[in-house]
Amino acid sequence: MTASPALPADEYTDPDVLPLPDAAALLAGAPWRRLVTIGDSVAEGIRDPAPGYRDLSWADRVEEALRAAAPDLAARNLGRRDRVAAEVAAEQLRPALDFRPDLAIVAAGGNDMLRPRFDEDAVRRELGAIVAALRGAGADVLTIGLFDIAAAGLGPARYRATISDRTRRLGALTAEIAAEHGAVHVDNPPDAPVGTDPGIYSADELHLNARGHAVAAANTIRALAAHLRRLQRDGR
């Protein structure tokens, strides 16, 4: 396993984490008032605690930052662990649309990737349908890329090359779907130093811990802020 570097003392000294005031400032003037999050365990926010970090998922932190900028924000997280992309579409899309979101976050495909056979065409079809439906309903949509656990030396050694390859392929196809439908893709770069640090992962060597969620939230908020600036520049 890759040796973990010295950890920051807490989330307030961690250079890869956005303190709430900074996150809220980045999202100042955000127009969104109805946020929905759908997907698998990544969306649900499965995690271990981490000393010095508030026990919040990345989705909790994004919601917190948006609510600091817009106190009247309404939010729902429909994410459930163990769901493949087809199950997310079948179980969560209709409730998400019924919520009438103006901002939707979609985190799915990771369980498909971990199956013995990774059916990329099926994932592309299901994710594409989800994003298209949400965009068609008028919501801005964010899709989420995954950190590469294998790059951190985690997961069964004999499967690491496969996991790494599939993580990158899933990220690429998700980014392509986002571009096709005018959505925003949040890239959690597989080779970024923080992503290769075992100290951001839970004991199951699969999910992020509270520190990892804080890092993922910062990446998501920065991507959302960049999209907000584009909207403001275009007068939307």
Helices and strands as residue ranges (DSSP letters): H 20-26, E 34-39, H 41-44, H 58-69, E 74-77, H 85-98, E 103-107, H 110-113, H 120-136, E 140-144, G 149-152, G 157-159, H 160-180, E 184-186, G 193-196, G 198-200, H 210-233
